[in-house]
């Protein structure tokens, strides 16, 4: 008969309903409870797949207020080859500094409009610049203050300008930021005092997926240095790399979390788990 199952062991037809009878209230309660727990578990698992611990991203962790702390590092940039220098020579006798004034300023034409710009002096591949009157002088490896003192001394010793005062500035100071930042690229700045935190800020800050252990590449005196800096470490402000030098390169690698768990596939899986879990929980609640 329909609805009966033949049991081979006895050869007799016993009746057993294909569908179970109506569940008891206790069984329904267990089913709803298990469904809700399963749904919440899936939802939480999906959400935690994209969670980030504050300890992974907060800068300068554990730093304390320390008034009147002396700055130990010398932030003045070192002149390098291919740097563009602005050199100003002043004296109580303006006619003596006229050759330098003419070399400082050049004319350029852009779209038919004449504009004035500071042309300056280019540091050649040997690290030298060529100045009026003085001639060739070594610039690479010196700070702007040191070069200014050397030029002033050369003018005084040669009895060209006895009261010479010299000011030197790098006009093309730049650094590069790459990787997991909001705005990577070459950053040109005015002045010479740029900290690693200012550089990160100028690049729009690190993304949530940026590794706080960043890499800094620096060329100095014909050699290349590679340093690892942890932005979460409060002692970074005492690092010799805290102040940037000309042409520094900062690279922010993606975190292991992004590589391992925040790929497009894993994000999709996490959202799917959350969605399935919430749907299961809602269905179970509606059945109450």
Secondary structure, 3 states (H helix, E strand, C coil): CCCEEECCCCCCEEECCCCCCCCCHHHHHHHHHHHHHHHHHHHHHHHHCCCCCHHHHCCCECCCCCCCCCCCCCCCCECCCCCEEEEEEECCCHHHHHHHHHHHEEEEEECCEEEEEECCEECCCCCEEEECCCEEEECCCCEHHHHHHHHHHHHHHCCCCCCCEEEEEECCCEEEEEECECCCEEEECCCCCCEHHHHHHHCCCECCCECCEEEEEEEECCEEEEEEEECCEHHHHHCCCCECCCCCEEEECECHHHHHHCCHHHHHHHHHHHHHHHHHHHHHHHCC
